[in-house]
Amino acid sequence: MALKVQVEQKIMNEIIRFNGNVPAKSGSKRWRILVVDKLAMRMISACCKMHDITAEGIPLVEDLHKKREPLTSMEAIYLMTPTEESVRILLSDFESPNRSMYKAAHVFFSAVCPEELFNEICKSTANTTKKIKNIKEINVAFLPYESQVFTLDSPDTFQIMYSPYLATARFAHMERIAEQVATLCATLGEYPSVRYRSACERNVELSTLIQQKLDVYKADDPTIGEGLEKARSQLIILDRGFDCISPILHELTLQAMAYDLLPITNDVYRYFPSPNSIEKEVLLDENDELWVELRHQHIAVVSTLVTQNLKRFTDSKRMNQGDKQTIRDLSLLIKKMPQYQKELSKYSTHLHLAEDCMKAYQGYVDSLCKVEQDLAMGTDCEGEKVKDHMKNIINIILDTNISSYDKIRIIALYAMIKNGISDESLNKLFTHAQINLRDQDMVRNLSYLGINVVTDGNRKKPYQIPRKNRVTEQTYQMSRWTPVLKDIIEDSIDDKLDQRHFPFLAGRAQSSTYHAPISARYGHWHKDKGQTTVKNVPRLIVFIVGGISYSEMRCAYEVTAAKSGWEAIVGASHILTPSGFLGDIASLSKDN
């Protein structure tokens, strides 16, 4: 079952429809306010439809952290992360006996509430404890971004985990993200074996914390992870240094290309349907079936696929329009057939999206892609080993029509595939490319991720898993690179992933007989039974500390389609674009 659907059902059944053990009067509706923090707001926006929430008697959704008007005649449902700040705001809403914010409160924490915060609530004023009718932990502290992709909505994780200036905040942050990852597994009904990339010491520390959180959920509900299929499930923890090539390369599949080259913000694509029209905003999400079909397709075939879909639609409605459709033809068709405006507008959106991507590609990206692919692969499009990469990149470096940002991407790739270059060589590249000192950190700071950037030639090359040769006659020359993540997922499923470099936590490798003790701290008071039935196949779950790129997200769908007996779920602290990734890297050396 799609991750978003599972979270939606959990929110609707356990929170929105929660009646506080008070039966509603026949035919009556209990009107309540929903108060949420940032993560909960994004979670609800991603999974639920506002009209469904309103239909359940919630006319208003409020931001916990913003000023709110008292509604003393109505009860409120709070959905929030159990932090000191959120608990303080909750208590302040009811501390005054003469002016409570709401009639009563039903509190839902997205993750396990720490003992000290729970005690703080219990020790609050008499009015507060009287007003708070219920406290429950629903254990959904992640954002289901797509059906097989999740994030923790935590872009600050990159700085905290990799910046030397934020080391003191690291352990507390790892505790938080460990809890969030554990709630993902609990939501999926998984108690996976945990393994990690050993090259980064922090991975084993985070993996151990996650295992401790998983043990608590297992103790609370022993049915999690039960069964021969579920016992094969794995959770792999990766640091971002495992592959810094994929987040930097120009990608030519629609989703990755669009988010790299176009100004898409919060998944909203903006365009003008016609020269004299007003700007249109479209949300690129899985509610659009055409987007789901197209997002992982190579840009070379997207327009053709849109046209084919459009022809099938127009033929089904007996609008004989011929085999070819232009954007102008489609605009005229929408005016002629207003009853089909919603459907036709989707085709128009994706034709515009493909056209905007191709304009950017033909403008300058086409000259970069071959050089980038040769650097990443180490071979040219004929499969011959590239002997002198410098000969290929020098024209890019010296071209004044190419932006500094794209030159930085080339220099970073060059330094990585060479396993580091001399400081003198790196400075020469920066000088010829006219890269200022501040932007040079986008390359130099890759060292904080364990990448050899500057070297005297004696530094050992980090372990790389054996790459599979996936280039065939059907492979696009400008898209020969496959993210390392795909090899990791496939090798793990096939039991070929080197356990010296990707070890399991001690005592948990593929164990189907583990029985956790009964929870003394948590018991069953915070967990409703009767949850959604989960898919009875083993899952390969990957969590990347420091972000996941769109090309890596695609791997989950490709492997799941190829390995019918498995489902791959991938996620990270946040979603990466090339510019966002390089910006994160540049900030690592700043003492914020």
Buried (B, 14 or more C-beta within 10 A) or exposed (E): EBBBBBBBBBBBBBBBEBEEEEEEEEEEEBBBBBBBBEBBBBBBBBBBEEEEBEEBBBEBBBEBBEEBEEBEEBBBBBBBBBBEEBBEBBBEBBBEEEEBBBBBBBBBBBBBBBEEBBEBBEEBEEBBEEBBBBBBBBBBBBBBBBBBBBBBBBBEBBBBBBBEBBEEBBBEBBBBBBBBBBBBBBBBBBBBBBBBBBBBEBBBBBBBBBBEBBBBBBBBBBEBBBEEBBBBBBBBBBBBBBBBBBBBBBBBBBBBBBBBBBEBEEEEBEBEBBEEEEEBEBEBBBEBEBBBBBBBBBBBBBBEBBBEBBBEBBEEEEBEBEEEBEBEEBBEBBEEBEEBEEBBBBBBBBBBBBEBBBEBBEEBBBBBBBBBBBBBBEBBBEEEEBEEBEEBBBEBBEBEEBEEBBBBBBBBBBBBBBBBBEEEBBBEBBEEBEBEEEBBBBBBBBBBBBBBBBBEEEEEEBEEBEEEEEBEEEEBEBBBBBBBBBBBBBBBBEEEBEEEBBBBBEEBEEEEEEEBEEBEEBEEEBBEEEBBEBBEBBBBBBBBBBBBBBBBBBBBBBBBEEBEEBBBBBBBBBBBBBEBBBEBBBBBBEEE
